[in-house]
Amino acid sequence: MTDNIQADNSIKNKKDYGKLVKTLQIVAVIFMLAMTAMCVVLIKKYDISVRNIDSIRSMIQGSAAAVAVGIILFSVIKSFTLVFPFAVIFAISGIFFDSIWTALLVNFLATALSLALPYFLGRFTGKGMIDTLSRRFKNIKKLDEFAGANEFAVVACMKASGILANDLSSLIFGAMNISFKNYMIASNLGLLPLNIMYTCLGAYGDLTNPKSYLLLVPIVLFALLSSMAAKKLGARGAAKKASS
């Protein structure tokens, strides 16, 4: 009897987490669609295009703080979609801030906040969240390949390689009860190269200049190296698990 009650409670909790995830995703998507619609209106109103991007930058210099807050807020909200890539935020900051150092700082703050919130949500919900997410996102099973590997290295490698969507992996690492300190340091280290490269792409890229596409070269190389490192780490973790 007790076992049946526990089983029923377990099923109920899983269903509740499924609803929670879906609700967070829907709210975040609605917010982002509203932001996108607003951007479309502004683009038409001010005739924003690649040709006049410099004039747009000069328009927002007086309200750089407001733009920074907007980008950080957008990053925090998007963290609950579980699938929206950081690269877009990094590049947008590079485009709109006159100083690349300001853009990098804003991106770093946005990254830290959007890493922490899904982590603590996962920490609060625990294993039930992992079960719920495993049913919704099949790629989570790839984490099994890293069983037995160093958790710091796994977090850094996951963030750098993008094997799992960044926000999704944050939720899982929280649910796995990984040390917050190790998680934050490893995550920021893993994302730092992407932060720098995509911010530079936004700041210095010019669609009218073919040479600008050279800025994509380090991004592609980093993706390849990260994927190779992830595969090697997975193989090492599997070997360690087999020998234990």
N, C-alpha and C positions, 0 to 999 in steps of 0.2 A: 504493500500500500504506500509506504513511504517512498519507495523507489519510483512508483508511478507519479506521485506528487512532484518529486524532484525532476522527473523527466518532463512533466507538463510545464513546470516552472522554467526549465531550461529552454524548451521550445518557445515559450512565451517571451523570454528574454531575447532570444535570437530574432524573433519577429519584431520586437520593439526596436532592436538595434538596426534592423533592416529599414524600418520606417524612419528612424532617426537619420540614417545615412541619406536616404532618398529625399527627406525633407530639407536637409542641409544643402544637398546638391541643387534642388529646385530653387531654393531661396537665393543661393549664390548665382545660379544661371540667370535668374530674373534680374538680379542686380546688375550683372555684367551686360545683359542685353540692353538694359536701360542706359548704362554708360555708353554702350556702342551706339545706340540711337542718338544720344546726345552728341557724340563725336561726329556722327554723320551730319547732323544739323549744323554744327559749328563749321565743319569742312565746307558745306555748301554756302553758309553765310559769309565766311571769310575767304572763300576760294582757296582753300589750303591744298597745296600740291607739292611735288618734289621741287618744282621750280622756285617756289617762294618760301621754302622751309626756313631760310635764314630770317626772313621778316617775321615769321611766326615765333621763332626763338626770341627775337627782340621784344615781341609783344608780351611774353610771359616773364621776362627777366624781373620785372617789378613785383611779381607775385610768385617768385620761385618757391617760397615756403608753402604757399597754398598748393602748388603743383606737387611738391614733395609729399605733403599730407595726402593728397588725392591718390598718388601712386602707391603709397604705403597702405592706405585704406583698401585700394583695389587689390593689392597683393594679399592682404589678410582675408578679404572676402573670397577671393578666388581659391584660397587654400582649401575651402570646403567643397569645391567642385570635384576635387581629387584627381583631375585629369588635365588641368590647364598648365601649360609649360611656363617655367620661369623665364625662358629665353625671351619671350615677348616683352615682359616687364623690363628686363635688362636693356633691351634694344630701345624701348620707348624712352627710358631715362636718358640714354645716350643721345637721342634725337632732340629732346626738349630742353636739356640743361646746357647752358653755354660752357660750363666747366665740367670736364670729364671727371674730375675729383669729386665734385658735388654729386654727379650722377652715380659714381661708384659708392659713395657714402649712403645715398638714398637707397640704392639697391641692397646694400649690406644690411641696413636697418629693416627694410621690407622683408628681406630673406629671413632674418632672425625671428621676426614676429610670426611670419607665415610658417616657419618651421616649428615654433613652439606650440601654437594652438592645436593643430591636428595631433601632435605628440601627446599633449595632456588629455585630449579627448580619448585617444586610444588607451592612455594610462588609466583613465577613469572607468572605461567600459571593460577593459581586460580581454580575456580569451574569447568571450562571446562575440566581440567585435571582429576578431580574426576569423571566426567561423562564418559570420555574416558576410564579410568582405570576400572570403574564399569562394562563396557561392556566386557573388556578383562579378568578381574579377578573376578570371582563370589564371592570369599571369602570376598571381601570388604564389602559386605552387613552385615557381622558380626559386623561391627562398629556400626550399628544401635542399637545393644544390649546395647551399652555403652552410649547412648544419655542421658544426664542429670547427668552423673557422673563427678567427678573432673577430669579436663583435665590432670593434672600432674600425677595423679594415673593411668589414662587410658594409657598415653604414656609409663610409667614405666612398667605397666602390659603387654602391647602389646609387648614391646621389650623383656621382660623376658620370656613370655610364648610362643612366636613364633606363635601366632594365625595367624598373617599375616607375610609374608616374610619381613625381617627387612628393606630392601631398599624400598620396596613397601610402607610400612607403613610410612617411612620417607617422601616420595613424597606426600602421602596423608595428613600427619600432616602439611606440608608446605602449601598445597593447602587449608587446613582448617584455615589457618592464626593463628595457635597456637603460642603463644609467643616463640621466638627463645630461650630465656634464660631458660624458663621452659622445653621446648622440649629437649635441650641439657643436662641439669642436670638430668631430668627424664630418658632420653634414656641411658646415661652413667651409671646411678645407676642400671637400669634394666639389662644392659648387663655386668656389672662388675663381678657378680658371674660367668657368663659363660666364660668371659675372663680368670678369675683365674683358673676355673676348667679345661677348654680345654687346656690352656697353660700347666698346670701341667700334663695333660694326655699326651701331646706331649713330655714334658721334661722327665717324669719319667716312661712313659708306655714302656713296653717291650713285644712284641708279643710272644716271646719265653717263657715268664714267666706267668703262669696262674694267679698269684697273682695280676698282673698288671690290670686285669679286674675289680678289686675292685675299681679302680679309676673311673669306670663308675657309681658306686653306687650313689655318690652325684649328678652326672649329672641327673640321672633318677629321684631321689628324688626331685631335684629342678624343673624339668619339671612338675612333678605331682603337687607340691605345687603351682607353677605358674599358672597352668591350673585351679586349684581350686580357687585361688585368682581371676583369670579373670572371672570365672563363678559367683563368689560372687559379684564382682564389677559390672558385667553386670546386675545381678538381682537387686542390689541396685539402679543402674542408671535407670532401667526400672520402679522401684517403685517410685522413685523421679519424673520421667517424668509423670507417671500416676496421681500422687497427685497434680501436678502443673496445 
